[in-house]
Each structure stands twice: as C-alpha cells, then as structure tokens.
Amino acid sequence: MQASLSSQLSPAARLQLAAAKLRRQAGTRAAPIGLPGVHAGQAEVLTSPARFRILNCGRRWRKSSTVLIALIRAAESKPNSLYWWVWPTGPMGQTGWDMLRRACAGRVEVWESRRRVRFPQGGEIWVKSADHEDGLRGAGLDGLAIDECRDIDARAWHEVLRPAITDKHGWAMFLSTPRGYDWFHMLYQQAENKPDWARWTFTTPDNPDIDPHEIEQARQDMPERLFRQEIMAEFIADAGSVFRGVDASCVVAEPELPQAHPGHSFVFGCDWGKHDDFTALTVLCRECSRVVEWDHFNQIDYIFQRGRLAALAARWNPTTILAESNSIGEPNIEMLQREGLPVIPFETTATSKPLLIESLSLALERGQVRAPCEYAGELRAYEMTRNEHTGRPRYGAPAGLHDDRVMSLALAWYAALYNPTDLIGW
C-alpha cells in the first residue's frame, strides 16, 4: 500500500517526503540538547535531591527556565518516562511551550498541536493547563512542575496531580510569585518540617542579569505592597487597607469653578448605581491632578442621572468620560454617546479591576492626586480578599458599605493617565 501511494506522488512530493523522513531520523540521533546557563540560585535548586521542591520567586528570577532545565534533563536521562509542565490556563501555558519548543527544535520529535516533545529514548514532556482539573486525570507521571501556582486551584494538586505521581514515585516542583496567604503559601510553610521537601525564596535582584537600576525604577513605579510581593517575593497578609496616604490625599473640602483652572483639561470617572448602590461622578483636572467637582446620588431614574452627568460635562467640557459599562452602564453610555459626549466604556473584570485599583493605590501612596475629604471613609474601608479556590484578588467595600466613590475616583485617575485613544477597547 505504501509503495502504491508513493508511486502516485509527483517527483517533487517524493523528495519532500524523503527529506521529512531524514529529518525525523536525524532528530532521533541528535546530540543532547544544549541547555541555557544557570546562575547560582538555579544551580542550588537543580542539584537538590528533594523530591518536592518549592520556588517562591520574584518576577524575572528565571523560575520557568529552571523548570525547563529540570524537565529536559529528566526526560533525556530516563527512558519511556512522562513529565508534565502544568500552567493555570492554555494561553499562559503557551509561554512554557514556546520555551520548550525552541530548546528542542530539530533535536527531538515535536507535536505542535498537542504541545508535546519526545526524546530518543522515549521520555516525553507535555505542556498542560489546569483550566479544568478533569483534563489532568488519567496519566501516571515520573515528574511534574506546576507553574504560577498562585493562579491554580489547590484542588488540582491535592485531588488530581498528587495521585498522578504516586505509582511511579514521581517528583514535583512548585513555582510562583507569592500572593497573600493562599494555598501556595500554606504549601511553602508546611515544607519546612516535611521530609523530602525543600523550599527557597529568591528575589528579583537575586538574578545577576537584572540591572539594579531597573529594580530601583520598579520600586518607584509600584505601590510598596506590590513591590514587596512581586519583586521581593514576600508573602503579605491580605488584611488591611488597600490604600495608603488617604489622609494626606483627601484634602479637597469644596467643589471648585472652571474659572479657577484656565486652559486646563478635565476627565470624568463615572460609576453607575440606582437602588441600593449610588451613582458617583468625579471630575479631575489633569494638570493639577486634583478633583474639582463631584456628585453622588441614588434612587434617581437613569434619564435624570444622565442629565446630571450632562450638566457637569457642559460646565467642565471634559476630554474623556470613563464610565463603567457593566450591566446598566452600557445603555447609559450608548445614550450619552449619541448626545455627543466623549464617553468611553470601561468593563470591570477580574483582570481589569486590579489594574484600575492599583493605579489609584500608587497615586495615593505617592501623594500624586488630591481627592475630596468625603472620599476618605470609603478609601480607608476598601479591602482586598481572595478567591478561596484560585487565589485571585477581589477588591471591594466590606459587606454593608459602598465603594462608588472609590470606583469613580479610580476611573477618573485612569482616564487622566491615558489618552482617549489608548483607552478605547480596554
């Protein structure tokens, strides 16, 4: 059958088929993969005899490169073995797959669509995602690495992945930048007194390839809490206020007049509400980084809400009105846009809201914005909690309180930071 099929191919196609076969054969005879060099911290982790290794690292320490080396070394040295590199989601896993594919290209068999590689002696590495734990069931593993643990549900490890390494006495590596007292933190704490476990904390500056100037620049650009967490790899309790510098920033006692800001430009932040929630409007002068007028109301029909916003706009002629588009916001925004107002929708999601809040947090901490005195209460009470399964941060007011002013101020500040064209589509 093969001969008859081959005979039907054109000479050029037969040449291509033969060349592909030679490439596959050459791949199985390839020399060991040339792995990237390692710094001292990576070498310490890679030479550890511990079965379970936990890496708590600042950004860009090269934790994923460490895992790449560990997986390739293992798959090259153990025939017919199977190793998984597990990421929180498929798109995030693409990062690991790109690293693995580049390292292995032309040397081993590569299955692009399935994100797998196979070494000459039968060892395989699969890049997997933990979007759905059921997709991780079934295989017996010689080893695995769980990347960005803080974004993975703890059940993926306890219920699915831990049993997968039992029959082969496989090893596991856990790596993440910390985020509060979540399951990764608990795992890190428990490792201190457990046999066959090892743990490390490395900061971003521990990577000798990072320019110290970049570290200092990050210190200036990031809120202190985030710098300690993302760069210095500190586990920071979730308790406490999200915002610092509230008293020093909330000093605007009364609304001002446009005549006091000749030649200046203004932006609005709008958070909608109707019954229990309030609608909050915040007008911010871009040149002064100061709130110049605000409005706060509820129990008012949307027609009148839009009228109050339009009246503010007529007074201040804003360049941008950044309005929350979730739920009731979308129809209000459409009506205002039809009236010619420069309204840009902002969809609040689990991804976009932290960016919004953390930008305001940094501004308050740095003393870069001046807000109304009456905003102080909401800002002080605002808190961050975490999803008990994913560990993702959730920002909001405590039960029974409101965060309308906080959201309105955060939207106004965000609008002040960016040009309108940059905000469209966010």
Residue pairs with C-beta under 8 A, 6 or more apart in sequence:
6 14
6 17
9 17
23 106
24 109
27 106
27 107
27 108
27 109
27 120
28 108
28 109
28 120
29 120
30 106
30 107
30 108
30 120
31 107
32 76
33 72
33 76
33 103
33 104
33 107
33 108
35 68
35 69
35 72
35 73
35 103
36 65
36 68
36 69
36 103
38 46
38 65
38 66
38 69
39 62
39 206
39 207
39 208
39 209
40 208
41 61
41 200
41 202
41 206
41 207
42 62
42 65
42 66
42 69
44 200
45 53
45 55
45 66
45 70
45 200
46 66
46 69
46 70
46 73
48 198
50 196
50 197
50 198
51 169
51 171
51 172
51 196
51 197
52 171
52 172
52 173
52 174
52 191
52 194
52 196
52 197
52 198
53 171
53 172
53 173
53 174
53 197
53 198
53 199
53 200
54 173
54 174
54 175
54 187
54 188
54 191
54 197
54 198
54 199
54 200
55 63
55 66
55 173
55 174
55 175
55 176
55 199
55 200
55 202
56 176
56 177
56 178
56 184
56 188
56 199
56 200
56 201
56 202
56 233
56 235
57 63
57 175
57 176
57 177
57 200
57 201
57 202
57 203
57 204
57 233
58 177
58 202
58 203
58 204
58 205
58 206
58 230
58 231
58 232
58 233
59 177
59 204
59 230
59 231
60 204
60 207
60 210
61 202
61 203
61 204
61 206
61 207
61 233
62 207
63 147
63 175
63 176
63 202
64 95
64 96
64 99
64 147
64 175
65 99
66 175
67 85
67 96
67 145
67 147
67 173
67 175
68 96
68 99
68 100
68 103
70 143
70 145
70 173
71 83
71 85
71 100
71 125
71 143
71 145
72 100
72 103
72 104
72 125
74 81
74 83
74 123
74 142
74 143
75 81
75 83
75 117
75 119
75 123
75 124
75 125
76 119
76 121
76 123
77 123
78 121
78 123
78 142
79 121
79 122
79 123
80 121
80 122
80 123
81 122
81 123
81 124
81 142
81 143
82 123
82 124
82 126
82 139
82 140
82 141
82 142
83 123
83 124
83 125
83 126
83 141
83 142
83 143
83 144
83 145
84 125
84 126
84 127
84 128
84 136
84 139
84 141
84 143
84 144
84 145
84 161
84 164
85 93
85 96
85 100
85 125
85 126
85 127
85 128
85 144
85 145
85 147
86 93
86 128
86 129
86 130
86 136
86 144
86 145
86 146
86 147
86 152
86 156
86 161
87 93
87 95
87 96
87 127
87 128
87 129
87 130
87 147
87 148
88 129
88 130
88 131
88 147
88 148
88 151
88 152
89 129
89 130
89 131
89 151
90 129
90 131
92 129
92 147
92 148
92 151
93 115
93 127
93 128
93 129
96 127
96 147
97 115
97 127
100 117
100 125
100 127
101 110
101 112
101 117
104 110
104 117
108 117
108 118
108 119
108 120
109 117
109 118
110 116
110 117
111 117
111 118
114 126
115 126
115 127
115 128
116 124
116 125
116 126
116 127
117 124
117 125
118 124
128 135
128 136
129 135
130 136
130 146
130 152
130 153
130 156
133 153
133 155
133 156
133 159
133 160
134 160
136 156
136 160
136 161
136 164
137 160
137 164
139 164
140 164
140 165
140 167
140 168
140 170
141 161
141 164
141 165
141 168
141 170
142 165
142 168
142 170
142 171
143 165
143 170
143 171
143 172
143 173
144 161
144 164
144 165
144 170
144 171
144 172
144 173
145 172
145 173
145 174
145 175
146 152
146 156
146 157
146 161
146 172
146 173
146 174
146 175
147 175
147 176
148 175
148 176
148 177
149 157
149 174
149 175
149 176
149 183
149 184
149 187
150 176
150 177
150 178
150 179
150 182
150 184
150 391
151 176
151 390
151 391
151 392
152 390
153 389
153 390
154 182
154 183
154 389
155 389
157 174
157 183
157 187
161 172
162 172
164 170
165 171
165 172
174 184
174 187
176 184
177 229
177 230
177 233
178 184
178 185
178 229
178 233
178 234
178 235
178 236
179 229
179 386
179 391
179 393
180 235
180 236
180 237
180 238
180 386
180 391
180 393
181 235
181 237
181 238
182 386
182 391
183 391
184 391
185 235
188 199
188 235
190 197
191 197
191 198
191 199
192 199
201 233
202 233
203 231
203 232
203 233
204 210
204 215
204 218
204 230
204 231
204 232
204 233
205 212
205 215
205 231
215 231
218 227
218 231
219 227
219 231
221 362
222 230
222 231
222 362
223 244
223 358
223 361
223 362
223 365
224 244
224 365
225 236
225 361
226 358
228 234
228 236
229 235
229 236
238 384
238 385
238 386
240 383
241 379
241 380
241 381
241 382
241 383
242 357
242 361
242 382
242 383
242 384
242 395
243 360
243 361
243 364
243 365
243 379
243 380
243 382
244 361
244 364
244 365
245 364
245 365
245 366
245 367
246 364
246 376
246 379
246 380
247 376
248 367
249 364
249 367
249 369
249 370
249 371
250 370
250 371
250 372
250 373
250 374
250 375
250 376
250 379
251 370
251 371
251 373
252 290
252 291
252 292
252 370
252 371
252 372
252 373
253 372
253 373
255 292
255 293
255 294
256 292
256 293
258 292
258 315
258 316
258 317
260 292
261 285
261 287
261 288
261 292
264 285
264 286
264 287
264 288
265 285
265 286
265 287
265 318
265 319
266 283
266 284
266 285
266 286
266 292
266 316
266 317
266 318
266 319
267 283
267 284
267 286
267 318
267 319
267 320
267 321
267 322
267 412
267 415
267 416
268 281
268 282
268 283
268 284
268 309
268 312
268 313
268 316
268 318
268 320
268 321
268 322
268 323
268 411
268 412
268 415
269 280
269 281
269 282
269 284
269 322
269 323
269 407
269 408
269 409
269 410
269 411
269 412
269 413
269 414
269 415
270 279
270 280
270 281
270 282
270 309
270 321
270 322
270 323
270 324
270 343
270 408
270 411
271 279
271 280
271 323
271 324
271 404
271 407
271 408
271 411
272 279
272 305
272 323
272 324
272 327
272 328
272 329
272 332
273 279
273 280
273 298
273 404
274 298
274 299
274 300
274 302
274 305
274 328
275 298
275 299
276 298
277 298
277 402
277 404
278 296
278 297
278 298
278 402
278 404
279 295
279 296
279 297
279 298
279 300
279 305
279 404
280 294
280 295
280 296
280 404
280 405
280 407
280 408
281 294
281 295
281 296
281 308
281 309
281 312
281 408
282 291
282 294
282 405
282 408
282 409
282 411
282 412
283 291
283 292
283 293
283 294
283 312
283 316
283 318
283 412
284 290
284 291
284 292
284 369
284 409
284 412
284 413
284 415
284 416
285 291
285 292
286 319
286 416
288 370
289 363
289 368
289 369
289 370
289 416
290 369
290 370
291 369
291 370
291 371
291 372
291 375
291 409
291 412
292 316
293 312
293 315
293 316
294 372
294 405
294 408
295 308
295 312
296 404
296 405
297 305
297 308
300 308
302 328
302 331
302 332
305 332
306 332
306 335
306 336
309 321
309 336
309 341
310 336
310 339
310 341
313 321
313 341
318 342
319 342
319 420
320 342
320 344
320 415
320 420
320 423
321 336
321 341
321 342
321 343
321 344
321 415
322 344
322 346
322 411
322 412
322 414
322 415
322 423
323 329
323 332
323 333
323 336
323 343
323 344
323 345
323 346
323 411
324 345
324 346
324 347
324 348
324 407
324 411
325 333
325 345
325 346
325 347
325 348
326 347
326 348
329 345
330 345
333 343
333 345
336 343
337 343
342 420
344 415
344 420
344 423
344 424
346 352
346 356
346 411
346 414
346 423
346 426
347 426
348 356
348 407
350 392
350 394
352 426
353 395
354 393
354 395
356 407
356 410
356 411
356 414
357 382
357 395
357 406
357 410
359 410
359 413
359 414
359 417
360 369
360 406
360 409
360 410
360 413
360 414
362 368
363 369
363 413
364 371
364 379
369 409
369 413
371 379
371 409
372 405
374 405
375 405
375 406
375 409
378 397
378 401
378 402
378 403
378 404
378 405
378 406
379 405
379 406
379 409
381 397
381 398
381 401
382 395
382 396
382 397
382 403
382 406
383 395
383 396
383 397
383 398
384 393
384 394
384 395
385 393
385 394
385 396
386 392
386 393
386 394
387 394
396 403
397 403
397 406
414 423
415 423
